[in-house]
């Protein structure tokens, strides 16, 4: 740019207002073109975000949250998770496998805690090393 001004200074000095006007026209045109292209890009990104938000809402409606389940198993799993955390806090010398979630606290301890909470369901060991949740038999 400096070399251009040096080489053409004689012409610029003879008609400075033409040079300034051309700078304003070309600079303003470039600025306007840049703003237009940027606004188009931003609009495209905003529409993609809106579509993604709609997709997320649809998926949330399809999946639902575990705490919204009609049979209450989501809430029960939540309670069991809280009891596992309580067991680990009460017994900090638990096995490393239990701390990593590969083993679970004894079923007897979980069921005793459920009894203290006056819950009408209990857990038993399943074949994969986790818990199955079952309702207590109702006599009556």
N, C-alpha and C positions, 0 to 999 in steps of 0.2 A: 504494500500500500504506500509506504514511504517512497519507494523507488518510483512508483507511478506518479506521485505528486511532484517529485523532483523533476522528472522528465517532462511533465506537462504543466509546469508552473507558469510558464509564459501565457499559455492559453487560459488557464484558470484566472490569472491576474487580469486579463483583458475583459473577462465576463464572469465575475465572481457570483452574481445572482443566479446565473444559469447553472453553475456548478452546485450552489446551495440548493436550488430548486430540484435539480436532478437527484441530489442526495436525499432530500425529503421524500420525493416521489418513490424512488427505488427502496429507500429504507422503510418508508411507511407501507409500501406494497409487500415487502418481505415480511414485515412484522404482521400485517393482516393475514397473509398466507400462512404464516406459522401459527397464528392464533386459531385460524380456521381448521388447520390440520390437527392441532392439539385438541381442540374442542370435539372434533369428530372422533378422535381416539378415546378421549375421556367418556364421551357418550356411549361408545361401543363397550368400554369396560364397565360402565354403570349398568348397561342393559344385561351384560353377562353376569354381573353380581346379583341383579334382581332375579334373573333366571335361576341362579345357583341357590338363592335364598328360598325361592319357591320350591325347588327340588328338595332342599333340606326339610322344609315344612311338610312336604308330602311324605318323605321317608319317615319323619318322626311320627306322623299320623299312622302310617302303616305298621311301624314297629311298636309304638307305644312305649311307655316307660314301665319298668318292672313294678313300680309302686302303684300303677293303675290297673293291675290285673284284677279281674273280677273274683277269682278264687282266693286271692290273698297270698299266693305263694311268693310273689315279689317282696311283700312286706316280711314274710317269714324268712326268706333268704337274707334280707337286710338285717333282721334281728339276729340270725345265726352269725352273720359277719361281725356284728357288734359284740356278740358274746365271745367269738374267737379273739377279737382284739382285747377284750377284757381279760381273757385267760392269759394271753401273752404278756399283758401288763402285770398281772398278778404273779406270774411265774416267769421272771426274766431269764432263768437258767434253762428254759425249754430247749429242745433240740434245734440245731440249725435248720434241719429239714422243716420243722414246724414253723420256724420264723420265716422261711421262704415260701410257705404255703403248700409244701409238698405233703405234709402230714397235718392231721387235725387234732384238736384236743380230744380227750376221752369223751365218749358219748354220754357216760354217766354224769360227767361234770356239766356238759351242755344241758342235759335233761334236768338236772337239779336246778340249774339257773333258770330254765324255762318254768319249772314248778314255782320258784320264787317269784317269777314275774306273773304267775297265775295264768299262763297260756294254756290253751286246751289242745295243744299239739306237741309232739315230741319228734326226735330225730333218731335214726338208726344208721349203722354203717352200710354203705352200698358196696358193690363189687369193685368200683374204681378207687376206693379209699376215701370217698367223700361221705356226705350224709344224704339219706332219704328222709323226707319230711312226711309224717303221717298224723292223722287226727286220732285222738284218744277215742276209744269206743264209748258210745253214749248209751248208758243203761237207763231204762226208764219206763 
